[in-house]
Amino acid sequence: MAVAVLFAMDGFVFGTWAARIPDVTAQVGASHSSLGIAVLCLSLGALVCMQLTGALSARLGTGRVAVVAAALVSIAMALPGMAGSVPQLCVALLFFGAATGAVNVAANSLGVQVEARRGRPLLPSLHAGFSFGGLAGALIGGLLSTVVGVAPHLLGVTVIGLVLIAWIGPTLARADEAAPRIRAVRPTEGQPRRRGGGPTAVLVVLGAIAGCTAYGEGALTDWGALYLREDLGATPVLAAAGYAGFSLAMACGRLVGSRLVVELGEEKILVGGALLAAAGMLIASWSGAVTVALAGFVLVGLGLANVFPLAIARAGALGGAGGVALASTVGYSGLLGGPPLLGFLAESTGLPIALSTVSVLAVIAAVLVRSLGGEPVAVRRPAVPGLRRPAMPAVVTWASARLQPVGRSASTGARRAVADLRILAVS
């Protein structure tokens, strides 16, 4: 329950930020391109802290790191509302992004520990807490945008976050004692290591699958309300309802995600969901009507619901906190790096064309899932040493030769966690 509250709090903070982006933009007088630069600072801070969080979690314990990270993200929530210029907003979002990246890695690592303890997939349900939190943050933010200034609103969210951390903090701090910590599985003694198609490449491919779909989540988080308000003429409440509908659809999809994995199989859910999201984004981008665009946002939420949590769950089961950090760095590159790119595209081509890139990357995610050769993306229980290693698909062997150096250079902690990793057969 404490981990679920942590996910919900993180989502509430992110949803609040999404709802107040238009107001913060007007407050500092930012254009599309300058807002893209500011959001890029958020992304850079998050990506740097993700790798640091993985190393700290392995050394100090994921629960303790989660408590500190959640407190920092609550405090950093107030900073964008105090910005009076674009440079000040860049600094504020740099700290906000760093805290966001830390709490995301810590929360996902704790979720993997919960899965290992229960022996069944639970990360989709925990991510539903993030989506419901985002829904609440967006709805409340949209309602308060007409009556309360940005700074008081964000400061109030800071106070709420700190109160929640005081409540769940002691439980989270003891999480490493209550749940088994997932560690990378090392080869048996005397068994030679294979070159090419290594586990680092698998983690990177899983991160790429998550990143292609997280790109869509980041796009709707940072640009959805602005698109509805500026391009389609929606009211502030309806503009906030776009992200709220997206979050609600994603939350509902994640609530039933674990059951759907068992009944339908992962490949159908992931490929079908990615293609559904691609179609929904095209509808939202080119409909020209607010109501149709809102329906398109809902389809995107349903389609993307389970892709990210299933990919991160697999990475965590294989590599522990280091695996989560490495795959999250790749995956959240889409969530956090996509919005700045969209800002530059929107400046030159307009938001409809920029948002259409979400559909392109969703299709790429579906292709990557198919390229894994039907190998499960989620692990329902910790891997058991001593089983034979399955043959690696050709795309992973190809990716290994090119992406393995990138993954190994990401951080010392992640490199140690995955360098000796073996891919084991999973029943």
Secondary structure, 3 states (H helix, E strand, C coil): CHHHHHHHHHHHHHHHHHHHHHHHHHHHCCCHHHHHHHHHHHHHHHHHHHHHHHHHHHHHCHHHHHHHHHHHHHHHCCHHHHCCCHHHHHHHHHHHHHHHHHHHHHHHHHHHHHHHHHCCCCHHHHHHHHHHHHHHHHHHHHHHCCCCCHHHHHHHHHHHHHHHHHHHHHHHHCHHHHCCCCCCCCCCCCCCCCCCCCHHHHHHHHHHHHHHHHHHHHHHHHHHHHHHHHHCCCCHHHHHHHHHHHHHHHHHHHHCHHHHHHHHCHHHHHHHHHHHHHHHHHHHHHCCCHHHHHHHHHHHHHHHCCHHHHHHHHHHHHHHHHHHHHHHHHHHHHHHHHHHHHHHHHHHHCHHHHHHHHHHHHHHHHHHHHHCCCCCCCCCCCCCCCCCCCCCCHHHHHHHHHHHHHHHCCCHHHHHHHCCCCCCCCC
